[in-house]
Amino acid sequence: MKNNLRFLIIALVTCSLLCAGYLTAQTPDYHPQVIAGVDYFRERVDEQLPLVEDLIICPKNGGFIQGENGLC
């Protein structure tokens, strides 16, 4: 009887936590914040991608040479 009661309590707690998590994930309050965060990181990628591409090309051109225009 005690094992059945423990199992029932664990099942109810698990179900309530899953339902609470599902409802929290479905609330529209987070949607604008998520979109703003994704847009922020897209802007950072657009700014930094050319720098990374230059760093990939540098070793192929003989290494890093410090000059008037920066690296390579």
N, C-alpha and C positions, 0 to 999 in steps of 0.2 A: 504494500500500500504506500509506504514511504517513497519507494522508487517511482511509482506512478505519479505521485504528487510532485516530486522533484522534476520529473520529465515534463509534466504539464506546466509547471511554473517556468521552466527553462524555455519551453516552446512558446509560451505567451510572451515572455520578455523578448525573445528573439523576434517574434512576429511584430511586436510593437516597435522595436528598434528598426526593423526593416521598413515598416510602414512610415515611421517618422523620417527616416532617411530618404525614402522615395518622395514623400510630400515636400521635404525641404529642397530636394533637387528640382522639383517641378514648380517651385514658386517663381514667378516672373521677376521678382526683385533683383535677382542676381544677373539676369540676362544683359541689361545694359552695362553692368560692370565687366562681365566676361567679354563682351564685344569691345569695350574700350581697352581692356588688357590685350586682347588679340591684335587690335589695331596698333597699339603701342609697340608690341614686339615686331609686327610687320614693318613698321617704320624703322626700327633699329636694324632689322635685317637688310632693308634697302640701303641704309647708310653704311653698313659694315661689310656687305658682300663684296664690293669692289676692293676693299682693303684685304680681305681674305684671298681673293683671287690673285692680287698682286703678290701676296706672300707665297702662294703656291707656285707662281711663275718664277720668282727670284732664284731659288736654287737651280732651276733648269737653265737659267741664264748665267750661271757661274757664281752664284752666291750673292751676298748682300754688299752693295757698294753704296756708301753714304755720299750723296751728291747734292746738287742744288735742288732737285725735285724730291728728295727724300731717299727712300730705299730703292735699290736696283738702279 
